[in-house]
Amino acid sequence: MTTDNCIFCKIVRGEVSSRKVYEDDELLAFHDIQPVAPVHFLLVTKEHIDSMAGLDARHAGVMGRMMVMVHKLAAEQGSTDGFRIVCNTGRVGCQDVFHLHVHVLGGPGPLPGMIARA
C-alpha cells in the first residue's frame, strides 16, 4: 500500500478528519471510530511504517517517545488506574491497517481478560 491510500496517512495529513487526542512532530493520537472500551484511542507514527515488523534501529527514538506518551495520554483520557496497549502486527496478528499504531484501551472499570485462565 502506498501512503496515498493509507487511511492513517490521510488522517496525519488532515485529509480525513479525526477526534485528536494529541499531536506533535512525530506522533498523532486520535479516538478510535469503533471503540471497544470507555477509553479507546490510537497512537500512530506520522512516518508511514507498515508495522512493528518494519522497525529498525533508526526508529528507536520515536518508539520510545510513543511508549512514554501512552501513560500520560491514557491518564488524560480517564484511564488513571491502568490501561492496555494492543499492537496487532501482520496478517497473523490481525493487523487491519498497515500503518504502525497502538490501541490504548482503558476506562473506569476493569477490562475483560484477553486470555482465558484455568
C-alpha distances in whole Angstrom, upper triangle without the diagonal:
4,7,8,7,7,10,12,11,13,15,16,16,19,17,17,20,21,24,24,26,26,24,25,23,21,20,20,22,22,23,21,22,23,25,27,29,31,29,26,23,20,20,17,16,16,14,10,11,9,12,16,15,14,17,20,23,22,20,24,25,22,22,26,26,23,26,29,28,27,31,32,29,30,34,33,32,35,34,37,38,35,31,28,25,22,19,17,15,13,14,18,18,17,14,12,10,8,9,13,16,19,21,25,27,31,34,37,38,37,33,33,33,30,32,35,38,41
4,5,6,6,10,11,9,11,14,14,14,17,15,16,19,21,24,23,25,25,23,23,21,19,19,19,21,22,24,22,22,24,26,28,31,32,30,27,24,20,20,16,15,14,12,9,11,10,14,17,17,14,17,20,23,21,20,23,24,21,22,26,25,23,26,29,27,27,31,32,29,30,34,33,32,35,35,37,39,36,32,30,26,24,21,20,18,16,18,21,21,20,16,15,12,10,10,14,16,20,22,26,28,32,35,39,39,38,35,36,36,33,35,38,41,44
4,5,5,8,9,6,8,11,11,10,13,12,13,17,17,21,20,22,21,19,19,18,16,16,16,18,19,21,20,20,23,25,27,29,30,28,24,21,18,17,14,13,11,9,7,10,10,13,17,17,15,17,19,22,20,18,22,22,19,20,23,23,21,24,26,25,25,28,29,26,28,31,30,29,32,32,35,36,33,30,28,25,23,20,19,18,17,19,22,21,20,17,15,12,10,9,12,15,18,20,23,26,30,33,36,37,37,34,34,35,32,34,38,41,44
4,6,8,10,7,7,11,11,10,12,10,12,16,17,21,21,23,23,20,21,19,18,18,18,20,20,22,21,21,23,25,28,30,31,29,26,23,20,20,16,16,13,13,10,13,13,17,20,21,18,20,23,26,23,22,25,25,22,23,27,26,24,27,29,27,27,31,31,28,30,33,32,30,34,34,37,39,36,32,30,27,25,23,22,21,20,21,25,24,22,19,17,13,13,12,15,17,21,23,26,28,32,34,38,39,39,35,36,37,34,37,40,43,46
4,6,9,8,8,11,12,12,14,11,12,15,17,20,21,23,23,21,22,21,20,19,18,19,19,20,19,18,20,23,26,28,30,28,24,21,19,19,16,16,15,14,11,14,13,16,19,20,18,21,23,26,25,23,26,26,23,24,27,26,24,27,29,27,27,31,31,28,29,32,31,30,33,33,36,37,35,31,29,26,24,21,20,19,18,18,22,21,19,16,14,11,11,11,15,16,20,21,24,27,30,32,36,37,36,33,34,34,32,34,37,40,44
4,6,5,6,9,10,11,12,11,11,14,14,18,18,20,20,18,20,19,17,16,15,16,16,17,16,16,18,20,23,25,26,24,21,18,15,15,12,13,12,12,9,11,10,13,16,17,16,18,21,24,22,20,23,23,20,20,24,23,20,23,25,24,23,27,27,24,25,29,28,26,29,29,32,34,31,27,25,22,20,17,16,16,15,16,20,19,17,13,11,8,8,7,11,12,16,17,21,23,26,29,33,34,33,30,31,31,29,31,34,37,41
4,5,5,6,9,10,10,9,8,10,11,14,15,17,18,17,19,19,17,15,13,14,13,14,13,12,15,17,20,22,23,21,18,15,13,14,11,13,12,13,11,13,12,14,17,19,18,20,23,26,24,21,24,24,20,20,24,23,20,22,25,22,22,25,25,22,23,27,25,23,27,27,30,31,29,25,23,21,19,17,16,17,17,18,21,19,17,14,11,8,9,9,12,12,15,16,19,21,24,26,30,31,31,28,29,30,27,30,33,36,40
4,5,5,6,9,10,10,9,10,10,13,12,15,14,13,15,15,13,11,10,11,10,12,12,12,15,16,19,21,22,19,16,13,10,10,8,9,8,10,8,11,11,12,15,17,16,17,20,23,21,18,21,20,17,17,20,19,16,19,21,19,18,22,22,19,20,24,23,21,24,24,27,29,26,23,21,18,17,15,15,15,16,18,21,18,17,13,11,8,9,7,9,9,12,13,16,19,22,24,28,29,29,26,27,28,26,29,32,35,39
4,5,5,6,9,9,9,11,12,15,14,16,16,14,15,14,12,12,10,13,13,15,15,16,19,20,23,24,25,23,19,16,13,13,9,9,7,8,7,10,11,13,16,18,16,17,20,22,20,17,20,20,16,17,21,19,17,20,22,20,20,24,24,21,23,26,25,23,27,27,30,32,29,26,24,21,20,17,18,17,18,20,23,21,20,16,14,10,10,8,10,11,15,16,19,22,25,28,31,33,32,30,31,32,29,32,36,38,42
4,5,5,6,5,6,9,10,14,14,16,16,15,16,16,15,14,12,14,13,15,15,15,18,20,23,25,25,23,20,17,14,14,12,12,10,12,11,14,14,17,20,22,20,21,24,26,24,21,24,23,20,21,24,22,20,23,25,22,22,26,25,22,24,27,25,24,27,28,31,33,31,27,26,23,22,20,20,20,21,22,25,23,21,18,16,12,13,11,14,14,17,18,21,23,26,28,32,33,33,31,32,33,31,34,37,40,44
4,5,5,6,5,6,7,10,10,13,13,12,14,14,13,12,9,10,9,12,12,12,16,17,21,22,22,20,17,14,12,12,10,11,9,12,12,15,15,17,20,22,20,21,24,26,24,21,23,22,19,19,22,20,18,21,22,19,19,23,22,19,20,23,22,20,24,24,27,29,27,24,23,21,20,19,19,20,21,23,25,23,21,18,16,12,14,11,13,13,15,16,18,20,23,25,28,30,30,28,30,31,29,32,36,38,42
4,5,8,8,9,9,12,10,13,11,9,11,10,10,9,7,10,10,13,14,15,19,20,23,23,24,21,18,15,12,11,9,9,6,9,10,13,15,16,18,21,19,19,22,23,21,18,20,19,16,17,20,17,15,19,20,17,18,22,21,18,20,23,21,20,24,25,27,29,27,24,23,21,20,19,20,20,21,23,26,24,22,19,17,14,14,11,12,12,15,16,18,21,24,26,29,31,31,29,31,32,30,33,37,39,43
4,6,8,10,11,14,13,15,14,12,13,12,12,12,10,13,13,16,17,18,21,23,26,27,27,24,22,18,16,15,12,12,9,11,11,15,17,19,21,23,21,22,24,25,22,20,23,22,18,20,23,20,19,22,24,21,22,25,24,21,24,26,24,24,27,28,31,33,31,28,27,24,24,22,23,23,24,26,29,27,25,22,20,16,16,14,16,16,19,20,22,25,27,29,32,35,35,32,34,35,34,37,40,43,46
4,5,6,8,11,11,14,14,12,14,14,14,14,11,13,12,15,16,16,20,21,25,25,25,23,20,17,16,15,14,14,11,14,15,18,19,21,24,26,24,24,27,28,26,23,26,24,21,22,25,22,20,24,25,21,22,25,24,21,23,26,23,22,26,27,30,32,31,28,27,25,25,23,24,25,26,27,30,28,26,23,21,17,18,16,18,17,19,20,22,24,26,28,31,33,34,32,34,35,34,37,40,43,47
4,7,10,13,13,17,17,15,17,17,17,16,14,15,14,16,17,16,20,22,25,26,27,25,22,19,17,18,16,16,14,16,15,19,19,22,25,27,25,26,28,30,28,25,28,27,23,25,27,25,23,26,27,24,25,28,27,24,26,28,26,25,28,29,32,35,33,30,29,27,26,24,24,25,25,27,30,28,26,22,20,17,18,16,18,18,21,21,23,26,28,30,33,35,35,33,35,36,34,38,41,44,47
4,7,10,12,15,16,15,18,18,18,16,13,14,12,13,13,12,16,18,22,23,23,21,19,16,15,16,15,16,14,16,16,19,19,21,24,26,24,26,29,30,28,25,28,27,23,24,27,25,22,25,26,23,23,26,25,22,23,26,24,22,26,27,30,32,30,27,26,24,23,22,22,23,24,25,28,26,23,20,18,15,17,15,17,17,19,19,21,23,25,27,30,32,32,30,31,33,31,35,38,41,44
4,7,9,12,14,14,17,18,18,16,12,12,10,11,12,11,15,16,20,21,21,19,17,14,14,15,15,17,15,18,18,21,21,22,25,28,26,27,30,32,29,26,29,27,23,24,27,24,22,24,25,22,22,24,23,20,21,24,21,19,23,24,27,30,28,25,25,23,23,22,23,25,26,27,29,27,25,22,19,17,19,17,19,17,19,18,19,21,23,24,27,29,30,28,30,32,31,34,37,40,44
4,6,9,11,12,15,17,17,14,10,9,6,7,9,8,12,13,17,18,17,15,13,11,11,12,13,15,14,17,17,20,20,21,23,26,25,25,29,30,28,25,27,25,22,22,24,22,19,21,22,19,18,21,20,16,17,20,18,16,19,20,24,26,25,22,22,20,20,20,21,23,24,25,28,25,23,20,18,16,18,16,17,15,16,15,16,17,19,20,24,26,27,25,27,29,28,31,34,37,40
4,7,9,11,15,17,17,14,11,9,5,6,8,9,12,12,16,16,15,13,12,9,10,12,13,16,16,19,20,22,22,23,24,28,27,27,30,31,29,26,27,26,22,22,24,21,18,21,21,17,17,19,17,14,15,17,15,12,16,18,21,23,22,20,20,19,20,20,22,24,26,27,29,26,24,22,20,18,20,18,18,16,16,15,15,16,17,18,21,23,24,23,25,27,27,31,33,36,39
4,6,7,11,14,14,11,8,6,4,7,10,11,15,14,18,17,16,13,12,9,10,10,11,14,13,17,18,20,21,21,23,26,25,25,27,28,26,23,24,22,19,19,21,18,15,18,18,14,14,16,15,11,13,15,13,11,15,17,19,22,21,19,19,18,19,19,21,23,26,27,29,26,24,22,20,18,20,17,17,14,15,14,14,16,17,18,21,23,25,23,26,28,27,31,34,36,40
4,7,11,14,14,11,8,5,5,7,10,13,15,14,17,16,14,11,11,8,9,9,11,14,14,18,19,21,22,21,22,26,25,24,27,27,26,22,23,21,18,18,19,16,13,15,15,11,11,13,11,8,10,12,9,8,12,14,16,19,18,16,17,16,17,18,21,23,26,28,29,26,25,22,21,19,21,18,17,14,14,13,12,13,14,15,18,21,22,21,24,26,25,29,32,34,38
4,7,11,11,8,6,5,7,10,13,16,18,17,20,19,18,14,13,10,10,9,10,12,12,16,18,19,21,21,21,25,24,22,25,25,23,20,20,18,15,16,16,13,11,14,13,9,10,13,10,8,11,13,10,11,14,15,17,20,19,17,18,16,18,18,21,23,26,28,30,26,26,23,22,20,21,18,16,14,14,14,13,16,17,18,21,24,24,23,26,28,27,31,34,35,39
4,7,8,6,4,6,9,12,15,18,21,20,23,22,21,18,16,13,12,9,10,10,9,13,15,17,20,20,20,24,22,21,23,23,21,18,19,16,13,15,16,12,11,14,14,11,13,15,13,11,14,16,14,14,18,19,21,23,22,20,20,18,20,19,22,23,25,28,30,27,26,23,23,20,20,17,16,14,15,16,15,18,20,22,24,27,28,26,29,30,29,33,36,38,42
4,6,5,7,9,12,16,18,21,24,23,26,25,24,21,19,16,14,11,11,10,9,12,15,17,20,20,20,24,22,20,21,21,18,16,17,14,11,14,14,11,11,14,14,11,14,16,14,13,16,18,16,17,21,21,23,25,24,22,22,20,21,21,23,24,26,29,31,28,28,24,24,21,21,17,16,15,16,18,18,21,23,24,27,30,30,29,32,33,31,34,38,40,43
4,6,8,12,15,18,21,23,26,26,28,28,27,24,22,18,16,13,12,9,8,10,13,15,19,19,20,22,20,18,19,19,16,14,15,13,10,13,14,11,12,16,15,13,16,19,17,16,20,21,20,21,24,25,26,28,27,25,25,22,23,21,24,24,26,29,31,28,28,25,25,21,20,17,16,16,17,20,20,23,25,28,30,33,33,31,34,35,33,36,40,41,45
4,7,11,14,17,19,22,24,24,26,26,26,22,20,17,14,11,9,6,5,7,11,12,15,16,16,19,16,15,16,16,13,11,12,10,7,10,11,9,9,13,13,12,14,17,16,15,18,20,19,20,24,23,25,27,25,22,22,19,20,18,20,20,22,26,27,25,25,21,22,18,17,14,12,12,14,17,18,21,24,26,29,31,31,29,31,32,30,33,37,38,42
4,7,10,14,15,18,21,20,22,22,22,19,16,13,10,7,6,5,5,8,11,12,15,15,15,18,17,15,17,18,15,12,13,12,8,10,11,9,7,11,12,9,11,14,14,12,15,17,16,17,20,20,22,24,22,19,19,16,17,15,18,18,21,24,26,22,23,19,19,16,16,12,11,10,11,13,14,18,20,22,26,28,27,26,28,29,27,30,34,35,39
4,7,10,12,15,18,17,20,20,20,16,14,10,8,6,5,7,7,10,12,14,16,16,17,20,19,18,20,21,19,16,17,15,12,13,14,12,10,13,14,11,11,15,14,11,14,16,15,15,18,18,21,23,21,18,18,16,16,15,18,19,21,24,26,22,22,19,18,15,16,12,11,10,11,12,13,16,18,20,24,26,26,24,27,28,26,29,33,35,39
4,7,9,12,15,14,16,16,16,12,10,7,5,4,6,9,10,13,14,16,17,16,17,21,20,19,22,23,21,18,19,17,14,14,15,13,10,12,13,10,9,12,12,9,11,14,12,11,15,15,18,20,18,15,15,13,14,14,17,18,21,23,25,21,21,18,17,15,16,13,12,9,9,10,10,13,15,17,20,22,23,21,23,25,23,27,30,32,36
4,6,9,12,11,14,14,14,11,9,5,5,7,9,12,12,16,16,18,18,18,19,23,22,22,25,26,25,21,22,21,17,17,19,16,13,15,16,13,12,15,14,10,12,14,13,11,14,15,18,21,19,16,16,14,15,15,17,19,22,23,25,22,20,18,17,15,17,14,14,11,11,10,10,12,14,16,19,21,22,20,22,24,23,27,30,32,36
4,6,9,8,11,11,11,8,6,4,6,9,11,15,16,19,19,20,20,20,21,24,24,24,27,29,28,24,25,24,20,20,21,19,16,17,18,15,13,15,15,11,11,14,13,10,13,14,17,19,18,15,15,14,14,15,17,20,22,23,25,21,20,18,16,15,18,16,16,12,12,9,9,10,12,13,17,19,20,18,20,22,21,25,28,30,34
4,5,5,9,10,11,9,6,5,6,10,12,15,16,19,19,19,19,18,19,23,23,23,27,29,28,24,25,25,21,20,22,21,17,18,20,17,15,17,18,14,13,17,16,13,15,15,19,20,18,15,14,13,13,14,15,18,20,20,22,19,17,15,13,13,16,15,15,11,11,8,9,10,12,14,18,19,19,16,18,20,19,23,25,28,32
4,6,10,11,12,12,9,9,10,13,14,18,19,21,20,21,20,20,22,25,25,26,30,32,31,27,29,28,24,24,26,24,21,22,24,21,19,21,21,17,17,20,19,15,18,18,22,23,22,18,18,17,16,17,17,20,21,21,23,20,18,16,14,13,17,16,17,14,14,12,13,13,15,16,20,21,21,19,20,22,21,25,27,30,34
4,7,9,11,11,9,10,11,15,16,20,21,24,22,23,21,21,22,25,26,27,31,33,32,29,30,30,26,25,27,26,22,23,25,22,19,21,22,19,17,20,20,16,18,18,22,23,21,17,16,16,15,16,16,19,20,20,21,19,16,15,13,14,17,17,18,15,14,11,13,12,14,15,18,19,19,16,17,19,18,22,24,27,30
4,6,7,8,5,8,10,14,16,20,22,24,23,23,22,21,22,25,26,27,30,32,32,28,29,28,25,23,25,24,20,21,22,20,17,18,19,16,14,17,17,13,14,14,18,19,17,14,13,14,13,15,16,19,21,21,22,19,17,16,15,16,19,19,18,15,13,10,10,9,10,11,15,15,15,13,14,17,16,20,22,25,28
4,7,8,7,10,12,16,18,22,24,26,25,25,23,22,22,25,27,27,31,33,33,29,29,29,26,24,26,25,21,21,23,21,17,19,20,17,15,17,18,15,15,14,18,18,16,13,12,13,12,15,15,19,21,21,21,18,16,16,15,17,20,20,19,16,14,10,10,8,9,10,13,13,13,10,10,13,13,17,18,21,25
4,5,6,9,12,15,19,22,24,27,26,26,25,23,23,27,28,28,31,33,33,29,29,29,26,24,25,24,21,20,21,19,16,16,18,15,12,14,15,12,11,11,14,14,13,10,10,12,12,16,17,21,23,24,23,20,19,19,18,19,22,22,21,17,14,11,9,6,6,7,10,10,10,8,10,13,13,17,19,21,25
4,6,10,13,16,20,23,25,28,28,28,27,26,26,29,30,30,33,35,34,30,30,30,27,25,26,24,21,21,21,19,16,16,17,14,11,13,13,9,9,9,12,13,13,11,12,14,15,18,20,24,26,27,27,23,22,22,21,22,25,24,23,19,16,13,11,8,6,5,8,9,11,10,12,15,17,20,22,24,27
4,7,10,13,16,20,22,25,25,25,25,23,23,27,28,27,30,31,31,27,27,26,23,22,22,20,17,17,18,15,12,12,13,10,8,10,10,7,7,7,11,12,11,9,10,11,13,16,18,22,24,26,26,22,21,20,20,20,23,21,20,16,13,10,7,5,5,5,9,10,12,10,13,16,17,20,23,24,28
4,7,10,13,17,19,22,22,22,21,20,20,23,24,24,27,29,28,25,25,24,21,19,21,19,16,16,17,15,12,13,14,11,9,12,12,9,10,10,13,15,13,10,10,10,11,13,15,18,21,22,22,19,18,17,16,16,19,18,16,13,10,7,5,5,7,8,12,13,14,11,14,16,16,20,22,24,28
4,7,10,13,15,18,18,19,19,17,18,22,22,22,25,26,25,22,22,21,18,17,18,17,13,14,15,12,10,12,13,9,9,12,12,9,12,11,15,16,14,11,11,10,11,12,14,17,20,22,22,19,18,16,15,14,17,15,14,10,8,6,5,7,9,11,15,17,17,15,17,19,18,22,25,27,31
4,6,10,12,15,15,15,15,14,15,18,18,18,21,23,22,18,19,19,15,14,16,15,11,12,14,12,10,13,14,10,11,14,14,12,15,14,17,19,16,13,12,10,10,10,12,14,17,19,20,17,16,13,13,12,13,11,10,6,6,5,6,9,12,15,18,20,19,17,19,20,19,22,25,28,31
4,7,10,12,13,13,14,13,13,17,17,16,19,20,19,15,16,15,12,11,13,11,7,10,11,9,8,12,12,9,11,14,14,13,16,15,18,19,17,14,13,10,10,10,13,14,17,20,21,18,17,15,15,13,14,11,9,6,5,7,8,11,14,17,20,22,21,19,21,22,20,24,27,29,33
4,6,9,9,9,11,10,11,15,14,13,16,18,16,13,14,14,10,10,13,11,8,11,13,11,11,15,15,13,14,18,17,17,20,19,21,23,20,17,16,12,12,11,13,13,16,19,20,17,17,14,14,11,11,8,6,4,7,9,11,14,18,20,24,25,25,22,24,25,23,26,29,31,35
4,5,7,7,10,10,11,14,12,11,14,15,13,10,12,11,8,8,11,10,8,11,14,12,13,16,17,15,17,20,20,19,23,22,24,25,23,20,18,15,15,13,14,14,17,20,22,19,19,15,16,13,12,8,6,7,9,12,14,18,21,24,27,29,28,26,27,28,25,28,32,34,37
4,6,9,11,13,14,17,14,14,16,17,15,12,14,13,10,11,14,13,11,15,16,14,16,19,19,17,19,22,21,21,24,24,26,28,26,23,22,18,18,16,18,17,19,22,24,22,21,18,18,14,13,9,9,10,13,15,17,21,23,26,29,31,31,28,30,31,29,32,35,37,41
4,6,10,11,13,15,12,11,13,15,12,10,13,13,10,11,15,14,13,16,18,17,18,22,22,20,22,25,24,24,28,27,29,31,28,25,24,20,19,17,18,17,18,21,23,21,21,18,18,14,12,9,9,11,14,17,19,23,26,29,32,34,33,31,32,32,30,32,36,38,42
4,6,9,11,13,10,11,13,16,14,11,15,15,12,13,17,16,14,18,20,19,19,23,23,22,23,27,26,25,29,28,30,32,29,25,23,20,18,15,16,14,15,18,20,19,19,15,15,11,9,6,7,10,14,17,19,23,26,29,33,34,33,30,31,31,29,31,35,37,40
4,6,8,9,6,7,10,13,12,10,13,14,11,11,15,15,14,16,19,19,19,22,23,22,23,26,27,26,29,27,30,31,27,24,22,18,17,13,13,11,12,15,18,16,16,13,14,11,8,5,5,9,12,16,19,22,25,29,32,33,32,29,30,29,26,29,32,34,38
4,7,8,6,9,12,15,15,13,15,17,15,14,18,18,16,18,21,21,20,24,25,23,24,28,28,27,29,28,31,31,28,24,22,18,16,12,11,9,9,12,14,13,13,10,11,8,5,4,6,9,12,15,19,22,25,29,32,33,31,28,28,28,25,27,30,33,36
4,5,5,7,11,14,14,12,14,16,14,12,15,17,14,15,19,19,18,21,23,22,22,26,26,25,27,26,28,28,25,22,19,15,13,9,8,6,7,10,12,10,11,8,11,9,6,6,4,8,10,13,16,19,23,26,30,30,28,25,26,25,22,23,27,29,32
4,5,6,9,12,13,10,11,14,12,10,13,15,13,13,17,17,16,20,22,21,21,25,26,25,27,25,27,27,23,20,17,14,12,8,8,6,8,12,13,11,13,10,13,12,10,9,6,9,10,13,16,19,22,26,29,29,27,24,25,24,20,22,26,28,31
4,6,8,12,13,12,13,16,15,13,16,18,16,17,20,21,20,23,26,25,25,28,29,29,31,28,31,30,27,24,21,17,15,11,10,7,8,11,12,11,13,11,14,14,11,11,9,12,14,17,19,22,26,29,33,32,30,27,27,26,22,24,27,29,32
4,7,10,11,9,12,15,13,12,15,17,16,17,20,21,21,24,26,25,26,29,30,29,31,30,32,32,28,25,22,19,17,13,13,10,10,14,15,14,16,13,15,14,10,10,9,12,14,18,21,24,27,31,34,34,32,30,30,29,26,27,30,32,35
4,7,8,6,8,11,10,9,12,14,13,14,17,19,19,22,24,23,24,27,28,28,30,28,30,30,27,24,22,18,17,13,14,11,13,16,18,16,18,15,18,16,13,11,9,12,14,18,20,23,26,30,33,34,32,29,30,29,26,27,31,32,35
4,6,6,7,11,11,10,13,15,15,16,19,20,21,24,25,25,26,29,30,30,33,31,32,32,29,27,24,21,20,17,17,15,16,20,21,19,21,19,22,20,16,15,13,16,17,21,23,26,29,33,36,36,34,32,33,31,29,30,33,35,38
4,5,6,9,10,10,11,14,15,16,18,20,21,23,25,25,27,29,30,31,33,31,32,32,29,27,25,22,22,19,20,18,20,23,24,22,25,22,25,23,20,18,15,18,19,23,24,27,30,33,36,37,35,33,34,33,30,31,35,36,39
4,6,7,9,10,11,13,14,16,17,19,20,23,24,24,26,29,29,30,32,31,32,33,30,28,26,22,22,19,21,19,21,24,25,24,26,23,25,22,19,17,15,17,19,23,24,28,30,34,37,38,36,34,36,34,32,33,37,38,41
4,6,6,6,9,10,11,12,14,15,17,20,21,21,23,25,26,26,29,27,28,29,26,24,22,19,19,16,18,16,18,22,23,21,23,20,22,19,17,14,11,13,15,19,20,24,26,30,33,34,32,30,32,31,28,30,34,35,39
4,6,5,6,9,10,11,12,14,16,18,19,20,22,24,25,26,28,26,27,27,24,23,21,18,19,16,19,17,20,24,24,22,24,21,24,22,19,17,14,15,16,19,20,23,26,29,32,33,31,29,31,30,28,29,33,34,37
4,5,5,6,9,10,11,12,15,17,17,18,20,22,23,24,27,25,26,27,24,23,22,19,20,18,20,20,22,26,27,24,26,23,25,23,21,17,15,15,16,19,20,23,25,28,31,32,31,30,32,31,29,31,35,36,39
4,5,5,6,9,10,10,12,15,16,16,18,20,21,22,24,23,24,25,23,21,20,16,17,15,18,18,20,24,25,22,23,20,22,19,18,14,12,12,13,16,17,21,23,26,29,30,29,28,30,29,27,30,33,35,38
4,5,5,6,9,10,11,14,15,15,17,19,20,21,23,21,22,23,20,18,17,13,14,12,15,15,18,21,22,19,21,18,20,18,16,14,10,10,11,14,15,18,21,24,27,28,27,25,27,26,24,26,30,31,34
4,5,5,6,9,10,12,13,15,16,18,19,20,22,20,21,22,19,18,17,14,16,15,18,18,21,25,25,22,24,21,23,21,20,17,14,13,13,16,16,19,21,24,26,28,26,25,27,26,25,27,30,31,35
4,5,5,6,9,11,11,12,14,16,17,18,20,19,20,21,19,17,17,14,16,16,19,19,22,26,27,23,25,22,24,21,20,17,14,13,13,15,15,18,20,23,25,27,26,25,28,27,26,28,32,33,36
4,5,5,6,10,10,10,12,15,15,16,18,17,18,19,17,15,14,11,13,12,16,16,20,23,24,20,21,19,20,18,17,14,11,10,9,12,11,15,17,20,23,24,24,22,24,24,23,25,29,30,34
4,5,5,8,10,10,11,13,15,16,18,15,16,17,14,12,12,9,12,12,15,16,20,23,23,20,21,19,21,20,19,17,13,11,9,12,11,14,16,19,21,22,21,20,22,22,21,23,27,27,31
4,6,7,7,9,11,12,14,15,17,15,15,16,14,13,14,12,15,15,19,20,24,27,27,23,25,23,24,23,23,20,16,14,13,14,13,16,16,19,21,23,22,21,24,24,23,26,29,30,33
4,6,5,6,8,10,11,12,14,13,14,16,14,13,13,12,15,15,19,20,24,27,27,23,24,22,23,21,21,18,15,13,12,13,11,14,15,17,20,22,21,21,24,24,23,26,29,30,34
4,6,5,6,8,10,10,12,11,12,13,11,9,10,8,11,13,16,18,22,25,25,21,22,20,21,20,20,18,15,12,9,10,7,10,11,14,17,18,18,17,20,20,20,23,26,27,31
4,6,5,6,9,10,11,9,9,10,8,8,10,10,14,15,19,21,25,28,27,24,24,23,24,23,24,21,18,15,13,12,9,11,11,13,15,17,16,16,19,20,20,23,26,27,30
4,6,5,6,9,10,9,9,12,11,11,13,13,16,18,22,24,27,30,30,26,27,25,26,25,25,22,20,17,15,14,11,13,13,14,16,18,19,19,22,23,23,26,29,30,34
4,5,5,6,9,9,10,13,12,11,12,12,15,16,20,22,26,28,28,25,25,23,23,22,23,20,18,15,13,12,9,11,11,12,15,17,18,18,21,22,22,26,29,30,33
4,5,5,6,5,7,9,8,7,9,10,13,16,19,22,25,27,27,23,23,22,23,22,23,21,19,15,12,11,7,8,7,9,11,14,14,14,17,19,19,22,25,26,30
4,5,5,5,5,8,8,9,12,13,17,19,22,25,29,31,31,27,27,26,26,26,27,25,22,19,16,14,11,11,9,9,11,14,15,15,19,21,21,25,27,28,32
4,6,7,8,11,12,12,15,15,19,21,24,27,30,32,32,29,28,27,27,26,27,25,22,19,17,15,12,13,11,11,12,16,17,18,22,23,24,28,30,31,35
4,6,8,11,11,11,13,14,17,19,22,25,28,30,30,27,26,24,24,23,25,23,21,18,15,13,10,10,9,8,10,14,15,15,19,21,22,25,28,29,33
4,6,9,10,10,13,15,18,21,23,27,30,32,31,28,27,26,26,26,28,26,24,20,18,15,12,10,8,6,7,11,13,14,17,20,21,24,27,28,31
4,6,6,6,10,12,15,18,21,24,28,29,29,25,25,24,25,25,27,25,23,19,16,13,10,8,5,5,6,9,10,11,15,17,18,21,23,24,28
4,6,8,12,14,18,21,24,27,31,32,32,28,28,27,28,28,30,28,25,22,18,16,13,12,9,8,8,10,12,13,17,19,20,23,25,25,29
4,7,11,14,17,20,23,27,30,32,31,27,28,27,29,29,30,29,26,22,19,17,13,12,9,8,8,9,9,11,15,16,18,20,22,22,26
4,7,10,14,17,20,23,27,28,27,24,24,24,25,26,27,25,23,19,16,14,10,9,7,8,9,9,9,10,13,14,15,18,20,20,24
4,7,10,13,16,20,23,25,24,20,21,20,22,22,23,22,19,16,12,10,7,6,5,7,10,10,9,8,11,12,13,16,19,19,23
4,7,10,13,16,19,21,20,16,17,17,19,19,20,19,17,14,10,8,6,5,6,10,13,12,10,8,10,10,10,13,16,18,21
4,7,10,13,16,19,18,14,15,14,16,16,17,16,13,10,6,6,5,6,9,13,16,16,14,12,13,13,12,15,18,20,23
4,6,10,13,15,14,10,11,10,13,13,14,14,11,9,6,5,7,8,11,15,18,18,16,13,14,13,11,13,17,19,23
4,6,10,12,12,8,10,8,11,11,11,11,8,7,5,6,9,11,15,18,22,22,19,16,17,16,13,16,19,22,25
4,7,9,9,5,6,5,8,9,10,10,9,8,8,9,12,14,17,21,24,23,21,18,18,17,14,16,19,22,25
4,7,7,5,7,5,9,10,8,10,8,9,10,12,15,17,21,24,28,27,25,21,21,20,17,18,21,24,27
4,6,5,6,5,8,9,8,10,10,12,13,15,18,20,24,27,31,30,28,24,24,23,19,20,23,26,29
4,5,5,6,8,10,10,13,13,15,16,17,20,22,25,28,32,31,29,25,24,23,19,20,23,26,28
4,5,8,11,13,13,15,15,16,16,17,20,21,25,28,31,30,27,23,22,20,17,17,20,22,25
4,6,9,11,11,14,13,13,13,13,17,18,21,24,28,26,24,20,19,18,14,15,18,21,24
4,6,9,10,13,13,13,13,13,16,17,20,24,27,26,24,20,19,18,15,16,19,22,25
4,6,7,9,9,10,11,11,15,16,20,23,27,26,25,21,21,20,17,19,22,25,28
4,6,9,11,11,12,12,16,17,21,24,27,27,26,22,22,22,19,21,24,27,30
4,6,8,8,11,12,16,18,21,24,28,28,27,23,24,24,21,24,27,30,33
4,6,9,12,14,17,20,23,27,30,30,29,26,26,26,23,25,28,31,34
4,6,10,12,16,19,22,25,29,30,29,25,26,26,23,26,29,32,35
4,7,10,13,17,20,23,27,28,26,23,24,24,21,24,27,30,33
4,7,10,13,16,20,23,24,23,20,21,21,19,22,25,28,31
4,6,10,13,16,20,21,19,17,18,18,16,19,23,25,28
4,6,10,13,17,17,16,14,15,16,14,17,21,23,27
4,7,10,14,15,14,12,14,15,14,18,21,23,26
4,7,11,11,10,8,11,12,12,16,19,20,24
4,7,8,8,7,10,12,13,17,19,21,24
4,6,7,8,11,14,16,19,21,22,26
4,7,9,12,15,18,21,22,23,26
4,7,9,12,15,18,19,19,22
4,6,9,12,14,15,16,19
4,6,9,12,13,15,18
4,6,9,10,12,15
4,6,7,9,12
4,7,9,13
4,6,10
4,7
4
